[in-house]
C-alpha cells in the first residue's frame, strides 16, 4: 500500500483589519501557508470587493485540515519579526475591552505614527505585447503609454486618467497589454525640516501684488525670516498664497532642519549622586527604594510646590537604572518637557528619550526602535509615552497626576494612569503618582489606604510658601475702577520690576477678545462647525474657534440677524499683553500661549528667553502654571481667577484650585520671598479661600462633602421619579 502524500500545513490567523468599523469589528480569519507570529503586520483582502487592507495578526493556530468555511488567504507579510511584544498584544485586548474601541484603534495607539506601511502599485508595458483586438479608447490610451519617453511621463498619464480611463487600464491589464504589480513597503520618514519664508526683494522693489498677498508681504517685511506655518497664521492667509509669491520671485522659501535631539549634543555633565536630599525627600526616597523589590503598588506623593519632587524622581530613577531596568516619566504637557529634559540629559546623557506630539514621524519611529532595543533607559513624555515598548520596566512616575491631559479625548479613550497601572502589574513594579495638587479621587484613595500616601510639607530651601492676596474685583468696580488690572496688582508689578525681579501673569484665555456679540440680537458669532462662540484675535484680525481650530476673517455684520453693530467683549492674553505695556513700558514682556508656541521648539525658545531676561514679565495661559522653576520670579498675578469656576463641569472648583495653587507655587522658589495676587469676582468661593491658606486637605474635605450632597440629591430625585412611574403604571 502506497504511503499517502502528506498534506501541506495550514495556519488560521486572526487579523485586526485597519479601518474596520466598531459595529463589525472582530478578528477576521484568514489562511496562511506558513506560521505568522502574532504581532506581525500583513496585507489581506477585505470586503466583497477584496480591497487590500493592512492588518496585524493577533492570533495564529495550525489547522489539522482545510477549514470548512472558505477563508481568504493572506496576501503578504510585512514584518519578519513581530513589532508588538506579548505584553503589547495583551494591552491591545485590554484597551479593546476597557475603552470599547476597535482592535486596530488599539494597535494604532500603541504603535508610533511614523511606523506605517503602504501598498505600492506599479503598472508597466508587457513584453511581448499580445495580438488581440482593441477598442478605439483602449488603442488611444495604449498609444500614449507607448509614446512616453520617461517613467515620470508614463506615471503622469496613468495618474491623469479619469474613472473611465481607469476602467480602460484594468481592461488592458486583463488582456495582457499592461502588467500590474503590487508591493508592500514601510513608509520611511526622514527628519522633517521647518519650511521658512523671507522676502526675496527689497521693500522698494516689491511688484504689484493682490490684497491678500499684501498681508503676507507685510508680515515678512516686519518679522524677517519666519516659518511658513507661523507667517500664514499671522497674516490669515493659506499656504497657496505663499506658494504663489514664491513662484513670482517675491518671497524666498527654504528649509531648516532642526537637530534630532536638542539636548543630546551636550551629553552628561552632572552626576545624579551629586543631588543632596533633605530629610523629607530622603524618607520618600527610602520608602520607594524598598518598594522596588515588591509587587505592584501605587504611591501618591503629595509635596508642596518647591518641595523638590523632581530631585526625588532623579535619585529614584538613577537607582532603578543602576539595577538594569527602564523607567517611564510622564508629564502632562509639552510645555513642561524643556526644563525637565534638559536636566535629565545633563544627569544621564543619551540614555534619555523624549516622546511627545512635536516630534516628527521620523523622530517618533527612531525613538520607538531605540526604546525597544533597550538602548534607552529613561523615557520622558506626555500621555502617549505610557505605551513606550520597554522590555524591562522598573518604575513609572506620573508627574502632576491630577491633570486632565492624561485622559484621551479620542478613541481609544484611555486614561494614562489606568494604562500605567496595567503595565506595572505586568512588570511587578511600583507606580508613583506625584503632584502638589493631587486629584480628589487620588487623595481619597490615599486616605482610605488604597494608595500609600507620601508627603513633603516643606520647600527644599526652607523658604515659606508665597503670601496670597485676594483682590475682590467687585469692590474695585464699586469704587469706579475699570480696566484689567487692579491698582494692587499694577503697583506690585512696578515695584517688582524696580527691584530687578521677574513676574508671571496668568490669564487662562488666549486671543484678544473672548467673544464678538451683536448689539441687536445679543447673539455671539458662532463657529460654523461646532456652534462654539469664536474668539477674536487682533494680530491677524480674525475669528478663531479654540475647539476645532476653524479660522475666518472678522465679520462686519451679524450672521444671525444681519446687524452691523458688533460688540467686542471679554479679554484674552493678547489684550492683556497690550495693556501691560501701558503699565510697565520698560519691561521685557513675553507671551506664552497656543498662538505663540505653534512652531517646533517655540516652548523651549520662550522659556530660555525669559530665563535670560532681566526685569521680564511672562504672560500666559495654564501652560506657565506648572513645572517651571525660575528662581528670579517673586511675583505671580492671576488676572481673572473665575475663568474655570464658571465652566459646566463638576470638577470646576477642583480645576480652579489646582490651577491657582500651581501658579502660586512659581513664586518665591529662590532666595527672595514670593507674592501672589489673585483677582476675582468670587472672593468668597471655597476654592479661592483654600488657595489663600495653601490648605489642600481643607479643600478636599469641602469638595467631597459637596459631591456627596449632590449625589444624594440626584439619588433622591431618581427615587421620586421611579415612585411616580410606578404609581402611574408607566
ABEGO torsion letter per residue (X at the ends): XBBBBBBBBBBBBBBBBBGBBAAABBBBBBBBABBBBBGBBBBBBBEAAGBBBBBBBABBBBBABBBABBBBBBABBABABBABBAAAAAAAAAAAAAAGBBAAAAAAAABBAABBBBBBBBBBBBOBBBBBBBBAAAAAAAAAAAABABAAAAAAAAAABBAAAAAAAAAAAAAGABBBBBBBBBBBBBBBBBBBBBBABBAAABBBBBAAAAAAAAAAAAAEBBBAAAAAAAAGBBAAAAAAAAAAGABBBBBBBBBABAAAAAEBABBAAABBBBAAAAAAAAAAAAAAABBBBBBBBBBBBGAGAAAAAAAAAAAAAAAGBBBBBBBABAAAAAAAAAAAAAAAEAABBBBBAABBAAAAAAAAAAAAAGABABBBBBAAAAABBBABBABBBBBGAABAAABBABOBBBBAAAAAAAAAAAAGBBBBBBBABBBAAAAAAAAAGABBBBBBABBAAGBBBBBBBBBBAAAAAAAGBBEABBAAAAAAAAAAAAAGBBBBBBBABBEABABBBBAAAGBBBBBAAAGBBBBBBAAAGBBBBAAAGBBBBBBABBAAAGBABBBBBEBBAAAAAAAAAAABAABBBBBBBAAAAABBGAAAAAAAAAAABBGBBBBBBAAAABGBBBAABABBBBABAAAAAABBBAAAAAAAAAAAAAAAAABGABABBBBBBBBBABAABAAAAAAAAGBAAAAAAAAAAAAAAAAAAAAAAAAAAAAAAAAAGX
